Amino acid sequence: MGPERLDFTEFYEASWAPCLKAVLASQASPQTAEDQLAEAFARAWASWRSVCRHPAPRAWVVRTALNVGVSWWRNQRREVELRGQDRTLDTGMGTGGVDDGLLNALRHLPLREREVVVLRLVLDLDTATTAKQLGIAPGTVRAHLARAMAALRLQLVPDDPMEATQCTTATN
């Protein structure tokens, strides 16, 4: 095996799980997320010489996977009827160790806020790299992250501290 192939193999093995978590944050189906991610890694392999020099190769893969999903929906939008389909997770399939409630809460965020959360918190990119990846200013990244975190708090954390105490005592 050549050094280029070894580099990609190491990258793939180290990046599959974090990238899957990132893509899952914006997909209704774990199977769809896995399919999109597989396509993104195939494209990364085909362009590995440039991808390996990218400042954030994992972010490149995640963005490519999300773009694959957008392209698929654009091609299918006239043929796929969305009535009656819900956007909840099928818990019968694994979600890569990500909490179903968190994934559903993330899916209710606007796309840009969801992208910022995924790049900043799931892939652990800094603000400048996230801004460059999304083509926005660093201040905009911070603003989107603040709004997203506030929205997630509202969805995931009970307002009433007594309610939170009752929930924990009821489950113990």
N, C-alpha and C positions, 0 to 999 in steps of 0.2 A: 504494500500500500504506500502510495506517495504521501509526502508531508501535507499536501493540500487536502487529500481525502481524510487523513488523520485529524487535521484541524477541524474539518466540518463534522466528522463523527463525534469528536469531543464537544463541539458546540451544540450539536443536536441533542446529545445525551444530557448535557447540563441545562439546556434551554427548553426542552419539551414541556416539562411540568409548569414552570413559571409562565411560559407563553400560553399554555392551555388555560391556565387560570385567568389570564388577561383576556383572552378571546371569549371565554365562558361568561365573563362579566357583561358582554353585550349580545349574547346569543340565547335564544329560547331553548335550544336543544343541545345537549352535550355532543350528540352525534354530528350535528351541523358544525359545531365548533371544532371538533376533531377533523372533520373533512376539510374545512377551510384551512386549518393549521397544517394539515398534510400537504395541501396544495402550496401553501406559503413556503414550507420547508423545501419542497421540490423546486420552487422558483429560486430559493436561496442557494440551493446546490448548483443550479444552472448558472447562477451569477455569483458564485462564491468568491471569485477574485475581487469583485467590487464590494460585495456585502461584508466580507471579513475586514475591510478597511473602513467600513461605516463606523461613525462614532458610537452607535448603539445598535449592534446587529439584532439583538432581541426585539428592540422596538421596530426595526425594519420588518422582521418576520410578523410581528403582531399587526402592524399597519397593513402589510400585504394580505394577511388572512382576513382582516376586516374589509379590505377592498375587494377581495374575492367574493365575500358575502354580498356586498353592495352590487357588484357586477352581476351576480346571479339573480338578485332581486330585480334589477333593472331589466334583465333579459326575460324574466318570468312574469313581470307585474301584470301584463295583460292576460296571462293564462291562469294565474293562481288567484282563487277567490279566498279572501281572508275572513269572511263571515263565519262565526262559530268557532274559530280557533282561539284558544287562550294562549297567553304568553307565560304561563307558569312552567316550572321545570318538571320534567318527567323524572321523579325521584327513583325510578326503577333503574336508571343508568347512573353511574358514578359521576360526580361533579368535580373530581380532582381534589377532594378535600376542602372545597369551598362551601360555606354555609349557604343553604338554599334561600334562606330569608335575606341574606346579604345580596345574593345574586339577583333576586327579584327586586330588591330595593334599588340596586344599581341600574336595572333595566328601566326603572321609572324616571331616571335622570335624563335630561337632554343629552343628545349625543356628544357634544363637545365636553360637557362636564364629565361624562362617563369616560371619555378618552383621556382626560387629564387625570382622573382618579386611577385609571389602569396604568398609565405610564409613570405617574409619580409614586403611587403606593404599591401597586402589584409588581411592577418591574423595577421600582426603586431608582428611577432616573431623577437627576437633579432638575431644578426649574429651568435652567438654560437649555439643557438637552431636550426636555419636554417641549419647550417653546419652539425650538428649532424643528423638531419632528412634526409638530402640528402647524408650523408656519404662522405662529402668533407671537406676541410680545410676552416676555417673562411676567410682567404685571398682570396680563390677561390670564396666564396660567394660574397665578396666585388667586385671582378673583374667582375663576371657575372652580378651583379647588375649595375655596372658602364656601361658596354657594353650595357645592356638592356635599361637603361635609355637614353643613347646616341642614340640608334636605335629608341626608341619611340619618342624622341624629333624630330628626322629627319622626322618621319612619321606624327607626329601630330602638329608640330609647323612650320608655314610658315617661309621660309628663309628670305624673304624680309619684313622688318618692315612696308614698305608702303603697301604691300599686306595685311598684318594683319589689318592695319588701314582701308583700303578700304573694307575688309570683314566685319568689325564691323559697318562701316557707311552704307554699303549696306543693312545690316539686320535690322538697326534701323529705 
